[in-house]
């Protein structure tokens, strides 16, 4: 603001306010205004009025000088944030006269000058919706618009968007607008306003031009805004925006970020294009780590690399063969190699009084729970205190002894738990499981088969050991053995689209003599192997299997897995599911709606599509008869769709609270499971409290679901508050075997991998969603919709589907030879910096550790040294570091 040159100004103001009110208040106001102005302002006002008069002068020379001076005044005036610049304020009364004069003026350079000035005046003067500023801008001279200031450019951008929409309706030409848009975008990009540039281009549907306009200084911020706004755009705009971001990243050789977008779009052509564009072997290895984390099938052909050694090196990473090694490096570094027994987890000594009496209740059930707890806690460590204890005598004394502390189908889970303990370590795992294949007990053989599948989960191997071992058992008489082999194949080949598996499993679906449970697990395994592939042959086979079921079979609890197997084929594939949905309308009325909900929720899982969430909420709002079961999957569907981004997630949690208050019983049973999925391995306090309240619910099904969900939200976090809640629950339910079983399972989950693993299907800072991981979680949650007959019945090994979602929540930095390398990193809460000015800090409240380190939900890491350069901008999982050539150590 200009300073006040008149020292008595304050006094004159007071006098003005002390005057006796005159008869005409209006006259007084004008007088007061005149008096309020300082001498300098008055001079400016008179000066401007003179200019306005001069503009009407017939002499073009005088006109030009007047316009020039006016223009100068407007440009050089500064204003504070809250007030209008003085020249604009004083020219306000003359806006109408200048406009009228403009209309009668003859065409000349002066007329364009006047148009420029009117365009700026219209900024504060034009009426709502008139778009005068833009009108005069287009009539004015082609000068630099930025010189009139930011506010002016912003206002123009808003008017252009409206004008564009109007012209689109009328099919009018938009070329003049587009020229202006190009100028404005260039101005925004130059002044760090990338989001505004992107928004304007989106409004005028011309995002493609962005690629030429961004440069090395602003492409990162531009792409960050593009990728983060994609989740709030309706289709197909979201795909378009990500495509542009991909092209920009490619242009600036920011390959890892481009790869993440390619994986998000599930576009394997893009992935291949990246491998061919980038010939740096180390950078390619980093790509492989990212692809392995996503768990999608990717083959290296001659186009990508002709060198066999190089191909082997890349395949080794994509096949996850070193995952076990890296995980154990982390475990040794954090010093948690010591095996833990279930008792170490239950911590009975911390509970008051009565729990010890519970030990005698239903000991087979208790032993089964201990089997799972032991498997979850020691997952991947290769040693424990129940299954891998060295045998005293040559007859395999003690390992056998724990196995046979379980009854019938319990033995299957016990034998399979060995696979979980040796997770990802294929060679040693198969060697240790081998002894169970020689057992005479079918349950043990079934468990061994499942164990083989678990060990191979997420690991690919050229000699396909799982297929060779499990293939022979699929046609056996005993259905337990068959299920073990089928489920094992599903886990070992999840997401690989392996033809051999399809050839082995497809005959079962058409076999009319096959029992229902075998068919149910076959559809699930096929759904897993072909997850998100939209494979028509598999879909058709499952549809026929569903149509062949009799009335009585459709009432069975396991039938709910058939539509789920079908849904997994379309996981996250949105519209592709529509043809199958039409077919599902012809199914038996018992399962028709269930199938519809399951297909819809799977197809839109992880997309954050608001309309689908509303559609599913609509189904949950109906109050139906007792026999209807399709509302369960609808509730889970809300969580599956909304889990994609933070805002939707918070809103879904609130909506689920309402469903708890007003929903029918079958909805209430599903709500805790939906909450468990929304906050998986991310214990939010409000959700924890809700689940804690529900875990004491009068309906035991609700209580069981809530207890399992407490385990899911705390999975792998060692969260002390949840562990305390579960200990209290174990003493509260000490007489109820089924609820106590659930509490034990939840305790095992909270200490998953001694706190080194996560079940979250998201990675790369919640940007990418691994389809196989999500599939594993969804299968378990659907099974939990009928706890009593599946998890608490004889199909408790469904819990092992969680292995698909298990990932070490670590950052392991490796050197150029892929050997672990310890460097200092800062780990803190991630901060959202999209569209913020300058270079804001990306993490807050950080601590400095040396790698390998654990990353909790919502954490972000950054290197605390300049000695190395990471080959991936997001530090998660395995990250390759290369030495910084410009680094000089401080002497």
FIMI-460168 format. One line per 10 residues: number of its first residue (from 1); their letters; for each residue x, y, z of C-alpha. Coordinates in steps of 0.25 Angstrom, whole numbers, plus 5000, padded with zeros to 4 digits. Layout:
REM residues N
NUM) a) X Y Z; ... $
REM end
This chain:
REM residues 891
1) xxxxxxxxxx) 5000 5000 5000; 5005 5014 4998; 5009 5022 5010; 5000 5033 5015; 5007 5047 5012; 4997 5055 5020; 5001 5054 5035; 4987 5061 5039; 4979 5051 5032; 4976 5043 5044 $
11) xxxxxxxxxx) 4971 5056 5051; 4962 5060 5039; 4956 5046 5039; 4952 5048 5054; 4946 5061 5051; 4938 5055 5040; 4932 5045 5049; 4929 5055 5060; 4921 5064 5050; 4906 5066 5053 $
21) xxxxxxxxxx) 4899 5058 5043; 4894 5066 5031; 4880 5065 5025; 4885 5057 5013; 4893 5044 5017; 4897 5041 5003; 4903 5055 5001; 4911 5053 5014; 4916 5039 5010; 4922 5046 4997 $
31) xxxxxxxxxx) 4928 5057 5005; 4934 5047 5015; 4940 5039 5003; 4947 5051 4997; 4952 5055 5011; 4957 5040 5014; 4967 5040 5002; 4981 5045 5005; 4987 5056 4996; 4994 5045 4988 $
41) xxxxxxxxxx) 4982 5037 4985; 4974 5049 4981; 4984 5053 4971; 4984 5039 4966; 4969 5039 4965; 4969 5053 4957; 4980 5048 4948; 4972 5036 4944; 4960 5044 4942; 4968 5053 4933 $
51) xxxxxxxxxx) 4973 5041 4925; 4959 5036 4923; 4955 5049 4918; 4967 5049 4909; 4963 5036 4903; 4951 5042 4897; 4960 5053 4890; 4959 5052 4875; 4974 5054 4874; 4980 5039 4873 $
61) xxxxxxxxxx) 4993 5044 4879; 4987 5049 4892; 4978 5036 4892; 4991 5028 4891; 4998 5035 4902; 4986 5034 4911; 4984 5019 4909; 4999 5017 4911; 4999 5025 4924; 4987 5018 4929 $
71) xxxxxxxxxx) 4993 5004 4926; 5006 5008 4933; 4998 5012 4945; 4990 4999 4946; 5002 4990 4943; 5011 4997 4954; 5001 4998 4965; 5002 4988 4976; 4991 4984 4985; 4990 4976 4998 $
81) xxxxxxxxxx) 4984 4963 4998; 4970 4968 5003; 4968 4981 4995; 4966 4984 4980; 4978 4992 4974; 4976 5007 4975; 4975 5010 4960; 4965 4999 4957; 4957 5005 4969; 4957 5019 4964 $
91) xxxxxxxxxx) 4954 5015 4949; 4942 5007 4954; 4932 5018 4952; 4937 5020 4938; 4936 5006 4933; 4922 5008 4927; 4927 5021 4919; 4940 5014 4914; 4932 5002 4909; 4922 5011 4902 $
101) xxxxxxxxxx) 4933 5019 4896; 4940 5006 4891; 4928 5002 4884; 4927 5015 4875; 4943 5015 4873; 4948 5013 4859; 4958 5001 4858; 4972 5005 4861; 4984 5001 4870; 4978 5010 4881 $
111) xxxxxxxxxx) 4965 5002 4881; 4973 4990 4884; 4980 4997 4895; 4966 5001 4901; 4961 4986 4900; 4973 4982 4908; 4970 4992 4919; 4955 4988 4919; 4959 4974 4920; 4967 4977 4933 $
121) xxxxxxxxxx) 4956 4986 4938; 4946 4975 4936; 4953 4967 4946; 4946 4975 4957; 4935 4981 4950; 4928 4971 4940; 4915 4965 4945; 4913 4950 4949; 4914 4941 4937; 4917 4952 4926 $
131) xxxxxxxxxx) 4932 4947 4923; 4935 4962 4919; 4950 4960 4923; 4951 4949 4913; 4943 4956 4902; 4952 4969 4902; 4965 4960 4904; 4961 4953 4891; 4959 4967 4884; 4971 4973 4890 $
141) xxxxxxxxxx) 4986 4973 4886; 4994 4960 4886; 5003 4965 4898; 5009 4957 4909; 4997 4954 4918; 5006 4950 4930; 5010 4965 4932; 4996 4968 4937; 4998 4959 4949; 4994 4946 4954 $
151) xxxxxxxxxx) 4980 4949 4958; 4976 4954 4944; 4982 4941 4938; 4974 4932 4948; 4961 4940 4945; 4963 4938 4930; 4966 4923 4932; 4952 4922 4939; 4945 4930 4928; 4952 4921 4918 $
161) xxxxxxxxxx) 4946 4908 4924; 4932 4914 4924; 4933 4920 4910; 4939 4906 4905; 4927 4898 4910; 4918 4908 4903; 4925 4908 4890; 4925 4892 4891; 4910 4892 4892; 4909 4902 4880 $
171) xxxxxxxxxx) 4920 4895 4872; 4927 4908 4870; 4941 4910 4867; 4951 4910 4879; 4964 4913 4872; 4965 4927 4878; 4963 4921 4892; 4973 4910 4890; 4984 4921 4887; 4981 4928 4900 $
181) xxxxxxxxxx) 4981 4914 4907; 4995 4912 4902; 5000 4925 4907; 4993 4923 4921; 4998 4909 4923; 5012 4914 4919; 5011 4925 4930; 5006 4915 4941; 5017 4905 4938; 5027 4916 4939 $
191) xxxxxxxxxx) 5021 4921 4952; 5020 4908 4960; 5005 4907 4958; 5006 4893 4951; 4992 4889 4957; 4985 4901 4951; 4991 4898 4937; 4987 4884 4938; 4973 4888 4942; 4971 4898 4931 $
201) xxxxxxxxxx) 4976 4887 4921; 4966 4877 4926; 4955 4887 4925; 4958 4890 4911; 4961 4875 4908; 4974 4877 4903; 4984 4870 4912; 4992 4865 4901; 4999 4878 4899; 5004 4877 4914 $
211) xxxxxxxxxx) 5015 4868 4909; 5022 4878 4900; 5021 4889 4911; 5027 4883 4923; 5042 4884 4925; 5052 4877 4935; 5049 4887 4946; 5034 4885 4947; 5031 4871 4941; 5032 4864 4955 $
221) xxxxxxxxxx) 5022 4873 4961; 5013 4873 4949; 5013 4857 4949; 5010 4857 4964; 4998 4865 4962; 4993 4857 4950; 4995 4843 4957; 4988 4848 4970; 4977 4854 4963; 4974 4842 4955 $
231) xxxxxxxxxx) 4967 4835 4966; 4956 4846 4967; 4953 4847 4952; 4942 4839 4945; 4946 4829 4935; 4952 4829 4924; 4958 4842 4928; 4966 4836 4939; 4973 4826 4929; 4976 4838 4920 $
241) xxxxxxxxxx) 4982 4846 4931; 4991 4834 4935; 4995 4832 4921; 5000 4846 4920; 5008 4845 4933; 5014 4832 4927; 5018 4839 4914; 5024 4851 4922; 5032 4842 4931; 5037 4834 4919 $
251) xxxxxxxxxx) 5041 4847 4912; 5050 4851 4924; 5055 4837 4926; 5049 4836 4940; 5047 4821 4937; 5043 4815 4951; 5031 4825 4953; 5027 4822 4938; 5027 4807 4942; 5018 4809 4954 $
261) xxxxxxxxxx) 5008 4816 4945; 5009 4805 4935; 5006 4794 4946; 4995 4803 4951; 4989 4803 4937; 4992 4788 4936; 4998 4791 4922; 5008 4781 4919; 5012 4787 4906; 5016 4800 4914 $
271) xxxxxxxxxx) 5025 4791 4923; 5031 4785 4911; 5034 4798 4905; 5041 4803 4918; 5050 4791 4917; 5053 4793 4903; 5055 4808 4905; 5065 4807 4917; 5077 4799 4914; 5084 4801 4928 $
281) xxxxxxxxxx) 5084 4787 4934; 5084 4792 4949; 5072 4801 4946; 5065 4788 4939; 5068 4780 4952; 5061 4791 4960; 5049 4790 4950; 5049 4775 4953; 5048 4777 4968; 5036 4786 4966 $
291) xxxxxxxxxx) 5029 4776 4957; 5032 4765 4967; 5025 4773 4978; 5013 4775 4969; 5012 4760 4966; 5008 4761 4952; 5013 4751 4941; 5024 4757 4932; 5033 4749 4922; 5046 4753 4916 $
301) xxxxxxxxxx) 5047 4751 4901; 5058 4753 4892; 5054 4768 4889; 5056 4772 4903; 5070 4765 4905; 5078 4755 4896; 5088 4752 4907; 5084 4739 4914; 5092 4743 4927; 5085 4756 4927 $
311) xxxxxxxxxx) 5072 4750 4925; 5074 4740 4937; 5079 4751 4946; 5066 4759 4943; 5057 4746 4944; 5063 4743 4957; 5058 4756 4963; 5044 4755 4956; 5042 4741 4961; 5045 4746 4976 $
321) xxxxxxxxxx) 5056 4735 4978; 5064 4744 4987; 5052 4749 4996; 5054 4739 5007; 5069 4743 5008; 5065 4758 5009; 5055 4755 5019; 5064 4747 5028; 5075 4758 5026; 5065 4768 5032 $
331) xxxxxxxxxx) 5061 4758 5043; 5076 4756 5047; 5078 4771 5047; 5066 4774 5056; 5070 4761 5064; 5057 4754 5064; 5062 4740 5059; 5059 4733 5072; 5047 4725 5070; 5034 4728 5078 $
341) xxxxxxxxxx) 5024 4718 5083; 5009 4721 5084; 5011 4723 5099; 5020 4734 5097; 5009 4741 5089; 4997 4738 5098; 5005 4743 5111; 4996 4736 5120; 5003 4741 5132; 4998 4755 5129 $
351) xxxxxxxxxx) 4984 4751 5131; 4977 4751 5144; 4972 4738 5150; 4962 4730 5142; 4969 4728 5129; 4978 4716 5133; 4965 4708 5136; 4962 4709 5121; 4974 4700 5117; 4966 4688 5119 $
361) xxxxxxxxxx) 4954 4692 5110; 4954 4685 5096; 4969 4683 5095; 4968 4678 5080; 4962 4692 5077; 4973 4699 5085; 4984 4691 5079; 4979 4695 5065; 4979 4709 5069; 4993 4708 5074 $
371) xxxxxxxxxx) 4997 4702 5061; 4992 4714 5053; 4998 4724 5063; 5011 4717 5062; 5011 4717 5047; 5007 4732 5046; 5017 4737 5057; 5029 4729 5051; 5025 4731 5036; 5037 4730 5027 $
381) xxxxxxxxxx) 5047 4729 5039; 5050 4714 5035; 5050 4710 5050; 5040 4709 5061; 5037 4701 5074; 5026 4692 5069; 5029 4687 5055; 5043 4688 5052; 5049 4684 5065; 5060 4674 5062 $
391) xxxxxxxxxx) 5056 4659 5065; 5061 4652 5077; 5061 4638 5070; 5062 4634 5056; 5047 4631 5055; 5045 4646 5054; 5040 4647 5069; 5036 4661 5072; 5031 4667 5059; 5022 4656 5058 $
401) xxxxxxxxxx) 5017 4658 5072; 5012 4672 5070; 5005 4667 5057; 4998 4656 5064; 4993 4665 5076; 4983 4670 5065; 4971 4662 5061; 4967 4658 5047; 4966 4671 5039; 4974 4678 5049 $
411) xxxxxxxxxx) 4986 4670 5044; 4984 4676 5030; 4986 4690 5036; 4998 4685 5045; 5005 4679 5033; 5003 4691 5024; 5008 4700 5035; 5022 4695 5032; 5020 4701 5018; 5017 4715 5025 $
421) xxxxxxxxxx) 5029 4714 5034; 5038 4711 5022; 5031 4722 5014; 5038 4726 5001; 5050 4716 5004; 5046 4706 4993; 5058 4697 4993; 5059 4695 5008; 5044 4695 5009; 5041 4684 5000 $
431) xxxxxxxxxx) 5052 4675 5006; 5046 4677 5020; 5031 4675 5015; 5035 4662 5007; 5035 4653 5020; 5019 4655 5021; 5017 4650 5007; 5020 4636 5012; 5009 4637 5023; 4998 4627 5023 $
441) xxxxxxxxxx) 4988 4638 5028; 4981 4645 5017; 4980 4658 5025; 4995 4658 5027; 4997 4656 5012; 4986 4667 5009; 4994 4677 5018; 5007 4674 5012; 5001 4677 4998; 4996 4690 5003 $
451) xxxxxxxxxx) 5009 4693 5010; 5016 4691 4996; 5007 4701 4991; 5009 4711 5002; 5025 4710 5001; 5024 4713 4986; 5014 4725 4988; 5019 4737 4981; 5032 4730 4976; 5033 4725 4962 $
461) xxxxxxxxxx) 5043 4714 4958; 5046 4709 4944; 5045 4694 4948; 5031 4696 4954; 5033 4687 4966; 5019 4690 4971; 5012 4686 4958; 5020 4673 4958; 5017 4669 4972; 5003 4673 4973 $
471) xxxxxxxxxx) 4998 4669 4959; 4998 4654 4962; 4989 4656 4975; 4978 4664 4968; 4970 4652 4963; 4971 4644 4976; 4959 4638 4982; 4960 4645 4996; 4954 4659 4995; 4963 4664 5006 $
481) xxxxxxxxxx) 4975 4661 4998; 4969 4666 4986; 4966 4680 4993; 4980 4680 4998; 4986 4679 4984; 4976 4688 4978; 4978 4699 4988; 4993 4697 4987; 4993 4699 4972; 4984 4712 4974 $
491) xxxxxxxxxx) 4994 4718 4984; 5007 4714 4977; 5002 4719 4963; 4993 4731 4967; 4993 4742 4957; 5002 4734 4947; 4991 4730 4937; 4998 4716 4936; 4992 4707 4925; 4996 4694 4931 $
501) xxxxxxxxxx) 4988 4697 4944; 4976 4700 4935; 4978 4687 4928; 4979 4680 4942; 4967 4687 4948; 4957 4689 4937; 4952 4674 4937; 4948 4675 4952; 4938 4686 4949; 4931 4678 4938 $
511) xxxxxxxxxx) 4931 4665 4947; 4917 4663 4952; 4922 4653 4963; 4932 4663 4969; 4927 4667 4983; 4923 4681 4985; 4935 4685 4994; 4945 4680 4983; 4938 4688 4973; 4938 4701 4982 $
521) xxxxxxxxxx) 4953 4700 4984; 4955 4697 4969; 4948 4710 4965; 4955 4718 4976; 4969 4713 4971; 4965 4716 4956; 4961 4729 4960; 4974 4732 4967; 4983 4726 4956; 4975 4735 4946 $
531) xxxxxxxxxx) 4972 4747 4955; 4969 4759 4947; 4971 4753 4934; 4956 4753 4929; 4959 4739 4923; 4946 4735 4916; 4949 4720 4916; 4951 4719 4931; 4939 4728 4933; 4930 4719 4925 $
541) xxxxxxxxxx) 4935 4707 4932; 4931 4713 4946; 4918 4718 4940; 4914 4704 4936; 4919 4698 4949; 4909 4708 4956; 4898 4705 4947; 4899 4690 4950; 4898 4691 4965; 4885 4685 4971 $
551) xxxxxxxxxx) 4875 4693 4980; 4881 4686 4992; 4895 4689 4988; 4892 4704 4986; 4888 4705 5001; 4902 4700 5005; 4912 4710 5012; 4923 4706 5002; 4915 4710 4990; 4918 4724 4993 $
561) xxxxxxxxxx) 4932 4722 4988; 4927 4719 4974; 4923 4733 4970; 4935 4738 4977; 4944 4730 4968; 4937 4736 4956; 4938 4750 4962; 4953 4748 4964; 4955 4747 4949; 4950 4761 4947 $
571) xxxxxxxxxx) 4957 4767 4960; 4959 4782 4957; 4955 4781 4943; 4942 4790 4943; 4934 4789 4931; 4939 4776 4926; 4930 4768 4936; 4917 4773 4929; 4915 4761 4920; 4917 4751 4931 $
581) xxxxxxxxxx) 4908 4759 4940; 4897 4758 4929; 4899 4743 4930; 4898 4742 4945; 4884 4748 4944; 4880 4734 4938; 4885 4727 4951; 4876 4720 4961; 4869 4731 4970; 4876 4726 4982 $
591) xxxxxxxxxx) 4890 4730 4977; 4886 4741 4967; 4887 4753 4975; 4899 4748 4983; 4906 4746 4970; 4903 4759 4965; 4908 4766 4977; 4921 4758 4977; 4924 4761 4963; 4921 4776 4964 $
601) xxxxxxxxxx) 4930 4777 4977; 4942 4769 4971; 4941 4777 4957; 4942 4790 4964; 4951 4786 4975; 4962 4797 4978; 4956 4807 4968; 4950 4816 4978; 4938 4817 4969; 4928 4826 4977 $
611) xxxxxxxxxx) 4915 4822 4968; 4918 4807 4971; 4919 4810 4986; 4906 4817 4986; 4900 4805 4978; 4905 4795 4988; 4900 4804 5000; 4886 4804 4993; 4886 4789 4994; 4890 4789 5009 $
621) xxxxxxxxxx) 4879 4799 5012; 4868 4789 5009; 4862 4781 5020; 4860 4767 5015; 4854 4753 5019; 4863 4744 5027; 4868 4735 5016; 4875 4746 5007; 4890 4745 5008; 4895 4755 4997 $
631) xxxxxxxxxx) 4896 4767 5007; 4909 4761 5013; 4917 4762 5000; 4911 4776 4997; 4916 4781 5011; 4930 4775 5007; 4929 4781 4994; 4928 4795 5000; 4941 4793 5006; 4947 4787 4994 $
641) xxxxxxxxxx) 4944 4798 4985; 4946 4809 4995; 4960 4805 5000; 4967 4811 4988; 4969 4825 4994; 4969 4832 5007; 4957 4841 5006; 4948 4829 5001; 4953 4821 5012; 4949 4830 5023 $
651) xxxxxxxxxx) 4935 4832 5017; 4933 4817 5016; 4937 4815 5031; 4926 4826 5034; 4916 4819 5025; 4919 4805 5032; 4916 4812 5045; 4902 4815 5040; 4900 4801 5035; 4903 4796 5049 $
661) xxxxxxxxxx) 4893 4804 5055; 4882 4802 5045; 4885 4789 5038; 4879 4775 5039; 4887 4764 5046; 4894 4758 5033; 4899 4772 5030; 4904 4774 5044; 4912 4761 5043; 4919 4766 5031 $
671) xxxxxxxxxx) 4922 4781 5036; 4934 4777 5045; 4940 4769 5033; 4939 4781 5024; 4946 4790 5034; 4957 4780 5035; 4959 4781 5020; 4959 4796 5020; 4970 4797 5031; 4978 4784 5028 $
681) xxxxxxxxxx) 4991 4785 5036; 4988 4799 5039; 4981 4800 5053; 4973 4813 5053; 4969 4816 5067; 4954 4819 5064; 4953 4806 5056; 4960 4799 5067; 4950 4804 5077; 4938 4800 5069 $
691) xxxxxxxxxx) 4943 4786 5067; 4946 4785 5082; 4932 4789 5085; 4927 4779 5075; 4936 4768 5080; 4926 4767 5092; 4914 4767 5084; 4902 4758 5088; 4902 4752 5074; 4914 4742 5074 $
701) xxxxxxxxxx) 4916 4743 5059; 4918 4758 5060; 4927 4756 5072; 4935 4746 5064; 4936 4754 5052; 4941 4766 5060; 4951 4758 5067; 4957 4753 5054; 4957 4767 5049; 4964 4772 5061 $
711) xxxxxxxxxx) 4975 4762 5057; 4974 4767 5042; 4976 4782 5045; 4987 4779 5055; 4994 4769 5045; 5009 4769 5047; 5009 4782 5055; 5011 4776 5069; 5001 4787 5073; 5002 4787 5088 $
721) xxxxxxxxxx) 4987 4792 5090; 4981 4781 5081; 4990 4771 5088; 4984 4775 5101; 4970 4775 5096; 4972 4761 5091; 4978 4756 5104; 4966 4762 5112; 4956 4755 5102; 4963 4742 5104 $
731) xxxxxxxxxx) 4960 4742 5118; 4946 4747 5116; 4943 4736 5106; 4951 4725 5113; 4939 4716 5113; 4935 4718 5099; 4943 4709 5090; 4939 4716 5077; 4941 4730 5081; 4954 4726 5088 $
741) xxxxxxxxxx) 4959 4720 5075; 4956 4733 5068; 4964 4741 5079; 4976 4732 5077; 4976 4733 5062; 4975 4749 5064; 4987 4748 5074; 4995 4740 5064; 4992 4751 5053; 4996 4763 5061 $
751) xxxxxxxxxx) 5009 4757 5063; 5010 4752 5049; 5025 4749 5045; 5029 4755 5059; 5024 4768 5054; 5032 4768 5041; 5021 4765 5031; 5009 4773 5026; 4996 4768 5020; 4994 4781 5013 $
761) xxxxxxxxxx) 4992 4779 4998; 4996 4793 4995; 5011 4797 4992; 5019 4808 4986; 5013 4818 4995; 4999 4813 4994; 4999 4815 4979; 4999 4801 4974; 4990 4789 4978; 4995 4775 4977 $
771) xxxxxxxxxx) 4983 4767 4971; 4988 4754 4977; 4989 4760 4991; 4975 4766 4990; 4970 4753 4985; 4975 4745 4997; 4969 4755 5007; 4956 4755 4999; 4955 4739 5000; 4957 4739 5014 $
781) xxxxxxxxxx) 4947 4750 5017; 4936 4743 5009; 4939 4730 5016; 4938 4738 5029; 4924 4742 5025; 4920 4728 5030; 4930 4726 5041; 4923 4714 5048; 4923 4705 5036; 4936 4709 5029 $
791) xxxxxxxxxx) 4947 4714 5039; 4941 4707 5051; 4937 4695 5043; 4947 4686 5036; 4952 4696 5025; 4960 4705 5035; 4972 4704 5025; 4965 4715 5017; 4973 4724 5027; 4985 4720 5019 $
801) xxxxxxxxxx) 4980 4728 5007; 4985 4740 5015; 4999 4736 5011; 4996 4742 4997; 4996 4756 5004; 5008 4754 5013; 5020 4763 5009; 5032 4768 5018; 5029 4782 5022; 5043 4786 5020 $
811) xxxxxxxxxx) 5053 4795 5013; 5065 4787 5009; 5076 4795 5001; 5086 4787 4993; 5098 4790 4985; 5101 4788 4970; 5104 4773 4973; 5090 4772 4980; 5097 4770 4993; 5091 4777 5005 $
821) xxxxxxxxxx) 5097 4790 5008; 5095 4798 5021; 5092 4813 5019; 5086 4823 5028; 5071 4827 5025; 5061 4836 5031; 5047 4829 5034; 5035 4837 5037; 5020 4840 5034; 5018 4843 5020 $
831) xxxxxxxxxx) 5013 4857 5017; 5004 4859 5005; 5012 4870 4997; 5003 4870 4984; 5002 4884 4979; 5009 4891 4990; 5019 4902 4987; 5034 4901 4988; 5041 4889 4992; 5033 4884 5005 $
841) xxxxxxxxxx) 5038 4873 5013; 5032 4860 5009; 5033 4853 5023; 5030 4859 5037; 5035 4854 5051; 5046 4845 5045; 5056 4837 5052; 5069 4833 5046; 5072 4818 5045; 5082 4810 5037 $
851) xxxxxxxxxx) 5076 4800 5027; 5069 4790 5027; 5058 4797 5034; 5043 4794 5036; 5033 4803 5030; 5019 4804 5037; 5006 4808 5030; 5007 4822 5025; 5022 4823 5027; 5032 4828 5016 $
861) xxxxxxxxxx) 5047 4827 5016; 5058 4836 5010; 5073 4834 5009; 5080 4842 5019; 5093 4842 5011; 5097 4847 4998; 5108 4837 4996; 5098 4828 4988; 5087 4830 4978; 5075 4821 4979 $
871) xxxxxxxxxx) 5070 4815 4966; 5055 4817 4971; 5049 4830 4976; 5040 4822 4985; 5048 4815 4996; 5041 4802 4999; 5044 4787 4998; 5058 4785 4991; 5064 4797 4986; 5077 4797 4978 $
881) xxxxxxxxxx) 5087 4808 4981; 5098 4813 4972; 5110 4822 4977; 5109 4836 4974; 5120 4840 4965; 5120 4855 4970; 5120 4852 4985; 5132 4857 4992; 5134 4853 5007; 5136 4864 5016 $
891) x) 5150 4863 5021 $
REM end
